[in-house]
Every structure is written in C-alpha cells, then in structure tokens.
Amino acid sequence: MRIHQLRNATIIVEVGPWRVLVDPMLGEQGAHPPLKFFSNRQRNPTVSLPATAQALLETVTHCLITHCQKGHFDHLDRAAIRWLRERQIPVVCTPHDGRYLARRGLNVAPLPDNHHCPQPFLGGRIRTVRCTHGRGLVGRFMAHGVGYFIEMVGEPSLYLAGDTVLTDQVRQFVARQQPAVSVVPAGGACLDVGSEIIMGVEEVIAFTRSVAGQVIANHLQALNHCPVSRDELRAAAIRAGVMGRLSIPDDGEALDIQ
C-alpha cells in the first residue's frame, strides 16, 4: 500500500491495481472563501496542489467521499465535481451524500446506512465509522459525515477517520479494530466561534498513543481555519515519544506502508 498526500484531506490510496482518491479538493489556490472572517481572512485553499498531482490523478480508479455538504468544499469542491463527472469515476459515499452527488451527475455507489456491517470493496471490505465534526453548539450545524475502515487481503487495514474530534466512540473503535494504519485530521480547525471541529495537537497525540499501528496526520496547512503546523505537531510528537509511529507528510509526499 502507498498513500500519496496531495493537499489537506485529499489523498490517493494505492493498493494493488486500484487508486482510490479520497475527499478531493482540486481547485486552484484561493478559489474559495475564507472559513474564518474575524482573523486570518486568507482565501482557501491557502496552497496549490503539488506538482505531482496531475499525473497521480490520471491513475485514479475510484473515489471515497467522507462528507461534502453544508459548505465542505475542502472535501469536494466544484473543480473535483467537474473532474469526477467528466471521467465518471465510481464515487463511494453515504446514502445521504449519494442523493446529493447523483443530482450533480456523478457516478455514485452509496454504501448501505449501516455502520456495523462491512460491505464488499475492491476485493476486500469496507465499513463506515461515525464522525463527530465538532462538539457543542457548533457541532449541531456541521455535516458530520463518516470515516471508513478498509480491509483487503494481503494489505494492512486502513482507517480513514474523516473529519472528527477524538470521541469515546472513535477510541472504542480503534481499541476494538486496532487498524494497522490510521489517517487522521490534525489541523485543529475552528471557526470564529466554538471549539475545535477536528483533532488538534493534543488529540492526535492521544490517538497515536491509543493504537499500535501507524498514524498519518493530514488536514494541515491548507485552510485558513486550521492553525496547527507540521512543525508544531512534529515537536509535540517528539516530546510525547510517539514520533516513531506518527507520520506527518508534506503535500506531494508518498508513504509506503508495509
């Protein structure tokens, strides 16, 4: 398995003959409005796609969407919708998002709305895992979406956490399943009001301590409401003694997973 970090939550998972694009944000730098308005009003995304992105995208066979409504252009933007529609790439998603995406002409393959029942996926199996995209009042207005747990013969199990804070439900899931590889959001995103809506430094460190497998941090340094830097997270991981199991890839970097 190889995981290519493109930008923010957008990755490509290379496994066997398959190339699975996850949460594509493909628009140009600055194509979208800021997500905080009272400070750091920089437009999003704040960085361009890496130079390698176009060639990698040409290899994509499938797409996974964790959530995409209520303004979540950082997981599926207009450029990505056009790109997927033109190529009719099969898009795996929730039934809720499936209806939304089908109206936009995408080739959707929604999973059943059952978090406990794995479904066939590329010769292996996939199941959804609940996300909590923020707590308290702000959490009530968010599109919470799902994460995905993927198991394929001869490959490490993979947990794509989606946009979530570190909840008891997430802790219990990873304690029970012990994924070999977990990709978690680490940017500490927050809006102008309320608390973090995805994991930040402390929760990523706590998550890494809770699993025996490798953890990959993304959702970093691409959106104006994500204050956590790679250097900050790396320094915290070194202090906590977990840097040996936490990868913090740069945009354009590929990680080979054994």
HUGIZI-V390995 format. One record per pair of residues at least 12 apart in sequence whose C-alpha atoms are under 10 Angstrom apart, sorted by the first residue. I is the first residue (numbers start at 1). J is the second residue. Records with the same first field share a line. If there is no record, write none. Layout:
I = J + J
//
This chain:
1 = 13 + 14 + 15 + 16 + 154 + 155 + 156 + 157 + 158 + 255 + 256 + 257 + 258
2 = 14 + 15 + 16 + 19 + 254 + 255 + 256 + 257 + 258
3 = 15 + 19 + 20 + 21 + 183 + 216 + 249 + 253 + 254 + 255 + 256 + 257
4 = 21 + 52 + 53 + 56 + 249 + 250 + 251 + 252 + 253 + 254 + 255 + 256
5 = 50 + 53 + 216 + 217 + 218 + 219 + 248 + 249 + 250 + 251 + 252 + 253 + 254 + 255
6 = 21 + 22 + 24 + 25 + 26 + 48 + 49 + 50 + 51 + 52 + 53 + 56 + 57 + 218 + 249 + 250 + 251 + 252 + 253 + 254
7 = 23 + 24 + 25 + 26 + 45 + 47 + 48 + 49 + 50 + 53 + 74 + 218 + 219 + 220 + 221 + 222 + 223 + 249 + 250 + 251 + 252 + 253
8 = 23 + 24 + 25 + 45 + 46 + 47 + 49 + 74 + 75 + 185 + 186 + 187 + 217 + 218 + 219 + 220 + 221 + 222 + 223 + 226 + 250 + 251
9 = 22 + 23 + 24 + 25 + 66 + 74 + 75 + 76 + 160 + 162 + 163 + 183 + 184 + 185 + 186 + 217 + 218 + 219 + 220 + 222
10 = 22 + 23 + 24 + 25 + 26 + 49 + 65 + 74 + 75 + 76 + 218 + 219 + 251
11 = 23 + 24 + 25 + 53 + 64 + 183 + 218 + 251 + 252 + 254
12 = 24 + 53 + 56 + 57 + 59 + 60 + 62 + 63 + 64 + 254
13 = 60 + 62 + 63 + 158 + 254 + 255
14 = 59 + 60 + 61 + 254 + 256
15 = 122 + 152 + 154 + 155 + 156 + 257
16 = 122 + 152 + 154 + 155
17 = 59 + 60 + 61 + 122
18 = 59 + 60 + 61 + 62 + 122
19 = 56 + 57 + 58 + 59 + 60 + 61 + 62 + 63
20 = 57 + 59 + 60 + 61 + 62 + 63 + 64 + 89 + 90 + 91 + 92
21 = 56 + 57 + 59 + 60 + 61 + 62 + 63 + 64 + 65 + 89 + 91
22 = 62 + 63 + 64 + 65 + 66 + 75 + 76 + 91 + 92 + 160 + 162
23 = 63 + 64 + 65 + 66 + 67 + 68 + 73 + 74 + 75 + 76 + 77 + 80 + 162
24 = 57 + 63 + 64 + 65 + 68 + 73 + 74 + 75 + 76 + 77 + 78 + 79 + 80 + 81 + 83 + 84
25 = 45 + 49 + 72 + 73 + 74 + 75 + 76 + 77 + 78 + 79 + 80 + 81
26 = 45 + 48 + 49 + 53 + 54 + 57 + 73 + 74 + 75 + 76 + 77 + 78 + 79 + 80 + 81 + 82 + 83
27 = 44 + 45 + 48 + 49 + 73 + 74 + 76 + 77 + 78 + 79 + 80
28 = 44 + 45 + 46 + 47 + 48 + 49 + 79
29 = 43 + 44 + 45 + 46 + 47 + 48 + 49 + 222
30 = 42 + 43 + 44 + 45 + 46 + 47 + 48 + 223
31 = 43 + 44 + 45 + 46 + 77 + 78 + 79
32 = 44 + 45 + 46 + 73 + 74 + 77 + 78 + 223
33 = 45 + 73 + 223 + 224
34 = 46 + 223 + 224 + 225
35 = 71 + 72 + 189 + 190 + 191 + 192 + 223 + 224 + 225 + 226
36 = 189 + 190 + 191 + 192 + 193 + 223 + 224 + 225 + 226
37 = 191 + 192 + 224 + 225
38 = 191 + 192 + 193
39 = 191 + 192 + 224 + 225
40 = 224 + 225 + 227
41 = 224 + 225
42 = 223 + 224 + 225
43 = 223 + 224
44 = 73 + 74 + 222 + 223 + 224 + 225
45 = 73 + 74 + 221 + 222 + 223 + 224
46 = 221 + 222 + 223 + 224
47 = 221 + 222 + 223 + 251
48 = 222 + 251
49 = 222 + 251 + 252
50 = 250 + 251 + 252 + 253
51 = 251 + 252
52 = 251 + 252 + 253
53 = 251 + 252
56 = 252
57 = 83
58 = 87
60 = 84 + 87 + 89 + 90
61 = 87 + 88 + 89 + 90 + 91
62 = 84 + 88 + 89 + 90 + 91 + 92 + 122
63 = 84 + 89 + 90 + 91 + 92 + 93 + 107 + 108 + 109
64 = 90 + 91 + 92 + 93 + 94 + 108 + 109 + 110 + 147 + 148 + 160
65 = 91 + 92 + 93 + 94 + 97 + 98 + 110 + 145 + 146 + 147 + 148 + 162
66 = 92 + 93 + 94 + 97 + 128 + 129 + 131 + 143 + 144 + 145 + 146 + 147 + 148 + 160 + 161 + 162 + 163
67 = 93 + 94 + 96 + 97 + 131 + 143 + 144 + 145 + 146 + 147 + 162 + 163
68 = 93 + 96 + 97 + 100 + 101 + 143 + 144 + 145
69 = 96 + 97 + 100 + 101 + 142 + 143 + 144 + 145
70 = 141 + 142 + 143 + 144
71 = 142 + 143
72 = 142 + 143
74 = 219 + 222 + 223
75 = 162 + 163
81 = 101 + 104 + 105 + 106
82 = 104 + 105 + 106
83 = 106
84 = 105 + 106 + 107
85 = 101 + 102 + 104 + 105 + 106 + 107 + 108
86 = 105 + 106 + 107
87 = 106 + 107
88 = 105 + 106 + 107 + 108
89 = 106 + 107 + 108
90 = 106 + 107 + 108 + 109 + 110
91 = 106 + 107 + 108 + 109 + 110
92 = 107 + 108 + 109 + 110 + 111 + 121
93 = 108 + 109 + 110 + 111 + 112 + 113 + 128 + 145 + 146 + 148
94 = 108 + 109 + 110 + 111 + 112 + 113 + 114 + 128 + 145 + 146
95 = 108 + 109 + 110 + 111 + 112 + 113
96 = 110 + 111 + 113 + 145
97 = 110 + 145
98 = 110 + 111
111 = 126 + 127 + 128
112 = 127 + 128
113 = 127 + 128
114 = 127 + 128 + 129
115 = 127 + 128 + 129 + 130 + 146 + 147 + 148
116 = 128 + 129
118 = 149 + 150 + 151
119 = 150
120 = 150 + 151 + 152
121 = 150 + 151 + 152
122 = 150 + 151 + 152
123 = 151 + 152 + 153
124 = 150 + 151 + 152 + 153 + 154 + 155
125 = 149 + 150 + 151 + 152 + 153
126 = 148 + 149 + 150 + 151 + 152 + 157 + 158 + 159
127 = 146 + 147 + 148 + 149 + 150 + 151 + 159
128 = 145 + 146 + 147 + 148 + 149 + 150 + 159 + 160 + 161
129 = 145 + 146 + 147 + 148 + 149 + 159 + 160 + 161 + 162 + 169 + 170 + 173
130 = 144 + 145 + 146 + 147 + 148 + 161 + 162 + 163 + 164 + 167 + 169 + 170 + 173
131 = 143 + 144 + 145 + 146 + 147 + 148 + 161 + 162 + 163 + 164 + 165 + 166 + 167 + 169 + 170 + 198
132 = 144 + 145 + 146 + 147 + 162 + 163 + 164 + 165 + 166 + 167 + 169 + 170 + 197 + 198
133 = 145 + 146 + 162 + 163 + 164 + 165 + 166 + 167 + 189 + 196 + 197 + 198 + 199
134 = 163 + 164 + 165 + 166 + 167 + 189 + 190 + 194 + 195 + 196 + 197 + 198 + 199
135 = 164 + 165 + 167 + 194 + 195 + 196 + 197 + 198
136 = 194 + 195 + 197
137 = 193 + 194 + 195
138 = 190 + 191 + 193 + 194 + 195 + 196 + 197
139 = 194 + 195 + 196 + 197
142 = 197
143 = 163
144 = 162 + 163 + 164 + 197
145 = 162 + 163 + 164
146 = 160 + 161 + 162 + 163 + 164
147 = 159 + 160 + 161 + 162 + 163 + 164 + 170 + 183 + 184
148 = 160 + 161 + 162 + 182 + 183
149 = 161 + 173 + 174 + 177 + 179 + 181 + 182
150 = 179 + 181
151 = 179 + 180
154 = 258
155 = 180 + 257 + 258
156 = 179 + 180 + 181 + 213 + 257 + 258
157 = 177 + 178 + 179 + 180 + 181 + 182 + 213
158 = 178 + 179 + 180 + 181 + 182 + 183 + 213 + 214 + 215
159 = 173 + 174 + 177 + 178 + 179 + 180 + 181 + 182 + 183 + 184 + 215
160 = 179 + 181 + 182 + 183 + 184 + 185 + 216
161 = 182 + 183 + 184 + 185
162 = 183 + 184 + 185 + 198 + 219
163 = 184 + 185 + 186 + 189 + 197 + 198 + 199 + 219
164 = 184 + 185 + 186 + 196 + 197 + 198 + 199
165 = 184 + 185 + 186 + 188 + 189 + 196 + 197 + 198 + 199 + 200 + 203 + 204
166 = 184 + 197 + 198 + 199 + 200 + 202 + 203 + 204 + 206 + 207
167 = 199 + 203 + 207
170 = 207
171 = 206 + 207 + 210 + 211
172 = 210
174 = 207 + 210 + 211 + 212 + 213
175 = 210 + 211 + 212
176 = 211
177 = 211
178 = 210 + 211 + 212 + 213
179 = 211 + 212 + 213 + 214 + 215
180 = 211 + 212 + 213 + 214 + 215 + 257 + 258
181 = 211 + 212 + 213 + 214 + 215 + 216 + 245 + 257 + 258
182 = 207 + 208 + 211 + 213 + 214 + 215 + 216 + 217 + 246
183 = 214 + 215 + 216 + 217 + 218 + 219 + 246 + 247
184 = 198 + 199 + 200 + 204 + 207 + 208 + 215 + 216 + 217 + 218 + 219
185 = 197 + 198 + 199 + 200 + 201 + 203 + 204 + 216 + 217 + 218 + 219 + 220
186 = 198 + 199 + 200 + 201 + 202 + 203 + 204 + 205 + 216 + 217 + 218 + 219 + 220 + 221 + 226 + 227 + 228 + 229 + 230 + 233 + 248
187 = 199 + 200 + 201 + 204 + 217 + 218 + 219 + 220 + 221 + 222 + 223 + 225 + 226 + 227 + 228 + 229 + 230 + 233
188 = 200 + 201 + 202 + 203 + 204 + 219 + 220 + 225 + 226 + 227 + 228 + 229
189 = 219 + 220 + 223 + 224 + 225 + 226 + 227 + 228
190 = 224 + 225 + 226 + 227
191 = 224 + 225 + 226
192 = 225
196 = 225 + 226
197 = 226
198 = 219 + 226
199 = 217 + 219 + 228
200 = 220 + 226 + 227 + 228 + 233
201 = 228 + 229 + 230 + 232 + 233 + 234 + 235 + 236 + 237
202 = 233 + 236 + 237 + 240
204 = 216 + 217 + 233 + 236 + 237 + 246
205 = 233 + 236 + 237 + 238 + 240 + 241 + 242 + 243 + 246
206 = 237 + 240 + 242
208 = 237 + 240 + 242 + 243 + 245 + 246
209 = 240 + 241 + 242 + 245 + 246
211 = 245
212 = 245
213 = 245 + 246
214 = 243 + 244 + 245 + 246 + 247 + 257
215 = 242 + 243 + 244 + 245 + 246 + 247 + 248
216 = 245 + 246 + 247 + 248 + 249 + 255
217 = 230 + 233 + 246 + 247 + 248 + 249 + 250
218 = 230 + 247 + 248 + 249 + 250 + 251
220 = 233 + 248 + 249 + 250 + 251
221 = 250 + 251
222 = 251
229 = 248
230 = 248 + 249 + 250
231 = 248
233 = 246 + 248
234 = 246 + 247 + 248
//
